[in-house]
Amino acid sequence: MKIIVIGAGMYVTGRNNSGVGTILSSLSQLSKEVEIEKITVIASSKTSSKSVDDAMKRINKILNSSLQVDYYDLEQNTIESLFSNDDYDCTIIATPDNLHYQQALLSFKNNFHVLCVKPLVANTDENRELIKLQMENNLLGMVEYHKRYDEENLYTKKIINDRSLGDLLYYQVDYSQRIEIPMKTFVSWVKETDIFQYLGVHYVDLFYFLTGYIPDRLTAYGTDGVLKEHGINTYDSIHVSVIWKRDDGGECITVFNTNWIDPICTSALSDQKYKLVGTKGRIENDQKNRGIEMVTDESKIQHPNPYFSDYLFDANGNNQFSGYGYQSIRQFVLDVKDVKSGNFKISYFEDKRPTFKQAMISTAVIESVHKSLSNKSNWESIYAQV
């Protein structure tokens, strides 16, 4: 299999001590299971080549793998020229939000299957255009909503399905991230996004995955001050209330409280939890504190999440890359393999994966949030029809 990775930031390489580099680590682990003939990483700058090279040396050493990665910069080259030079199978897009549409569109036009980090896009017209081209070319289009693979969330889905909570009444999410993300990590493109679009959308998709409910209307409110004082024109926090239609005709409300001005000294990059309440009970899920607390001289107090993606020992004492972040990427590559081998048609995955069609739910919510913030309206209708 030949794979293009667009982007060389923290989720790809783990640069600047921001993590393990989920995408390249996942592909290195997968190379032991699936024949990966070629990987090419595309990024905007020549200087990112060193980050990719350093990451691969580190990853191959840890996993005892031998995955080789080519690097292609866009300072003097174009994506179009690379796409026309070789017969790749799929594209993994891990770039700023505002670039997703054009990169996914170009991938489909060159007959590549696509996995895109969240959010797919921020408006429904672009989402519909991508679905149309995907279907015309008979290709997979999926969004890397890895929370669908987290066992804690799968347990919640089981509890909902067996009716232990009764009729669902409300779902509250509290999600915050360190201020270094908008001020340092994403400072070059943070003006193109906001905290709800970038992070809150994870839990919009999760609620849709858990329930299958359809969003009907919403209201949103944003606060600002801290980031603008530092010259960053984006909201400090965004608060969104969404009314969803239940299967029985009733309604359920979800409340999303999101911010990215947490202190740098917080015990994890993201603090995230949710509560789901029904007529017969409730379930609460702390997605930051997974039961592990680590205190060291260097890092102070930390709450690690080894279940997302990390290098852990297998039964033979060898390092392997594992976790629900890894499973999300692995599943996409295996699905591409199955489609290319004729085992499944793309229609098989529509109700089983976070496809571009399913992403219309989260895209429509993002779009209506932006309208509500702009219009300062009480409620905005949500139009998620494909």
N, C-alpha and C positions, 0 to 999 in steps of 0.2 A: 504494500500500500504506500502511496505517495501523499504526503500531507503538507499543506501550507499552514503556517501559524502567522497570523498578522498581529503584530504587537510584540514588544520585548520588555514590558513593564513588570511590576511586582508579581502579578498573577502568573506570568509566563516564566520568569527567571528567579523570582525571589530576591530581586536586587535591593540594595540598601537595608539589608537585614529585615526585610518585610515579610519573610516567610520562606517556605521551602521551594517555591516555584512550582505551583501545582500542575501547570500544563506540561512543561518539559519533564518533570518527574513522572507524571502519569504516562506519557508516551514512552519514557525509558522503561518503566515497569511493563507496559503493554508489549514492548518489543520482545519480551520473553514468551509472549503468548500469541502474538500476531506478527506475521512477517511485515516489517516496516522497511520498505526499500529506500525511502528518501523523505527527509524533513527539511523544509526551507522556512526559516524565520524571516519575515519582512518587518522592517521598522523604518522610521523616518530618518534616523541619523546614523552616520557611519560609526559614531562613538559607541552605539549600543552593541556593536559587534563583540566588543570585549566582555560586556555583561553576559551575552549569550554563550560565548566561549568559556568563560569562567564558570557559569552555571552548569554547563554540560560536563566539564571536568569534575566538578564537585559531585554532581548527580551520578555520573558513571562510576566514580570511585565508591560512593556509598552503596549503590545498588549492584555493583559488580557487573555493570552493563557496558555495552560498547556502541551506544547509539551515536551516530554522527549527524550533525546539523549544519546545513549551509546557511549563510547569512546574505541577505539582499537588502541594501538600503535604498531609500527613495530620494536621496539628495540629487543623484544624477540618473536615476532610473525611474521607471513607472511600474505600477502593479500590472498594467495591461501587457507590458513587454514580457514580464515573467510568466504570466498566465499563458501567453501564446507560445512560450518556448518549451513547455513540457506538459505531459499528460498527467496531471494530478488527480487524485480521487476526491479529496475533500479539503475544506478550509475551516480552520478554527480562528474565529475573530475575537481578539482580546485588546480592543482599542477604545479610545474615548467614545462616549455615547453618540456624539454627532457624526461619527464616521461609519457607524454600523450599516446604515441603509445603502450607501454607495458600494461598500465592500461586499455586502451580501448580494446586491444586485449584480455586480460584476462576476461574482463567483457562480451564480446561477446561469448567467449568460455564457460562461465557459464550461457549463455542465459539471460543476463541483458541488457535492453535498456540503451543507453548511451547519456548523455549530457556532453560535454567537453568545458571548457573555451577556448578562442582563444589563440594562433593559434592551430588548431588541431594537426598538425605535420609540420615539416619543409622540407620534401621531398615527392615527388609524389609516389615513390614506396611504402612507408609506408601507404600513403593515399589510394592507390589502394588495398593494402592488407586488410585494415580495411573495405573498401566497400565490398570486396569479402566475408569476413567472416560475415559481417552484413547481406548481402543479403541471404547467405546460411542458416543463422539461423533465418531469417525473423524478424529482430529486428530494432528498431529505432536507428539511429545514428545522433545526431545533435550537432552543435557547438553554443555556447552561444554568438552569434553576436547580442547583445542587441540593437545596433543602428538601426536595422531594425524595432524596435518597437517604436522609438522616433517619436512623432507627427511632429516635424520639418522636419525630413527626409521623413516621409510619405507625407507631403505636397509637398516637392520637387519632389517626385515620381509622384504625381498627375500632377504637372506642366509639367513635362517631358512627361507624357503620353498624355496630351491634346495638345501637340505640341506648347505650348506657347513660348518655347525657340527656336523653329525651329530645325535645325540639330545641334547636339552637337559638339562643336569644342574642348573645353578643360575644364579641372577640376583641380583646384589647392587646395591642402590641406596643412595647416600649423598646426603642432601638436607638442606640447612640454610638458614636464613633469618636476617636481621638481627634483633636483639632489639628494635629499634624497632617491629616489626610488632605483637607482642603488647603492648608497653608503651605505644605511642602510637597507631598506625594503627587497631588493632582493640580498643583498651582498653575500649570501651563494651560489647563483646559477646564478648570472648575467652573468658569463662567458659562460654560455650555451645558451645565447640568444643575441639579440641586439635590439635597439630601433625600427627598422622597423618591425622586426619579432613580437615583443611584442605589439607595439601600432599601427604602420602604417597599419598593416594588417586589422585593423578595417575598415579603409576607402577604402581599396581594395575591401573588401566584400561589403561595402556599395555601391560603384560605380557599381559593378556587380548587386546588388539588384535593384538599381535605373534604370539601363539601359538594363541589359541582354547582354551587349556586351562581346566579348571574347578577352582576352589579346593576343597580337601577339609577341611583342618584347619589350625589355627594356634596359636601361642603368642606372647604379647606381654609386654613389660616396660617400665615407664616410670620415668624418673628425675626428681627435682624438687629444688628448693632455691633457685635463682637468682630465678626469677619469684615464688615464694612470699615471698621476702624483700622483694619490692616490692609485696606485697599482691595478687598475681595468682594465683589458685588454679587453676593448670593445670600440666601436665607441662612440664619443660624439653626433654626428649627422649623419644621412644617408639621401641622397637625390636621389630620384628615378623618372625617366621619363618612362612612359609606353605608348606604342601605342596600341590602342584597335580597333578592327574591328567593325564598325557600321553595323546595319541591312541592310542598303542600299548599302553596299560595300565600303563606305567611311571610313575614319579613324578619331579617336579622341585621343588626347593626355591627359594624366593625370600626374600631377607633385606632388609628395609627399615630403614635407620637414618635417623631424622629428628630435627631439633632446630630451635628458633627462638630460640637465645640467642647467635648469632654476633655478634661485635663490629660496631659501626656502621661501623668503618673498613674492613670487607671490601670487595673490589674489585667486587662485584656484589650486588644485593639477595638473590639466591639462589645458593647453591653447590650444583650438582647434577651427579651423574655416575652411570653404571651400567655394570656388567660382566655379560656373558652368556657362559656357558661350556658347551660341548657336548663330546661324545665325540671330535669331529674338529677342534675349534678354539674360539676365543673372539673376541668383539668387545667393545671398550671405547669408551664414548661420554662425552666431557666436554661437558655441556650448558651449562656456564657459559663456559668459555674457548673461544670459537669462532674463535680465531686472531687476535683483535684485542686489542691492549693499548694503552691510551691513558694518557698521563701529562701532567697539567697542574698549574699552581700552585694552581688552585682545587679540583680534584677529586682530586688525588693520582693513584694508580694505579687504573684502571678496566678492566674487561673487558666491553665492550658486547656486546649480542646484537642486531644489527640485523635478524636473521632472524625475530624474534618479531613485532614490529609497530613500524613507524617510518615517518616521512615520507622517502621516497627519490625521486630524480629518475627520471622515465620517459625514453623514447628521445628525446623532444622537449625535455628539460630542464625539464619541469614537475614540481612536487611531486605525488607520489601516495602514498597510504597502502598499505602492503603488508606481507607477512609471514604466518607460519602462524597467528598470532592473528587477523589480519584474515580469512584464508581460512576459518577456523572459523565466524565470524559471517556472512560472505558466503554460505557454502554453505547455512546454515540459511535465510536470506532467499530465496535462489534456490529451495530446496526448497519453501518455503511457496508461492512463486509458481507452481511447477510443479503442486503439489497443487490449488491454487485454479483453475488453468486447465484441470485435467483431464488433464494430461500423464502424471501418475503417481498411483497409489494409495499410501496410507501404508505398505502392506505391502512395497512395493518397497524401502524404505529400511531395513528391519529388520536385514538382515545387512550393510549398507553404512555405517551411521552410528552414533554413540554414542547410541542411543535409550534411553528410559526402561527398556525391557526389558533391554537390554545392561547398563544401569547397576545391575541387580540383583547383578551380580558384585561390583562395588566396594562397594555398600551392604551386602551380606552380610559382606564382609570387615571393614568398619568395625564392624558390629554385633558380630561375634565378637571383634574386638580389644577393644571396650569390656567384653565379658563376661570376657575373659581378664584384663584389667587389674583389674577389680572383684573377680573370684573368686580372683585370684592362682593360676590353674590352670595346669597344665602344657600342656594342649592343649584347644582348643575346636573343635567341629565347625562347619562352615560350610554354611548352608542357603541356596542361591541359586536354588532353584526358583521360577518364577513361579506 
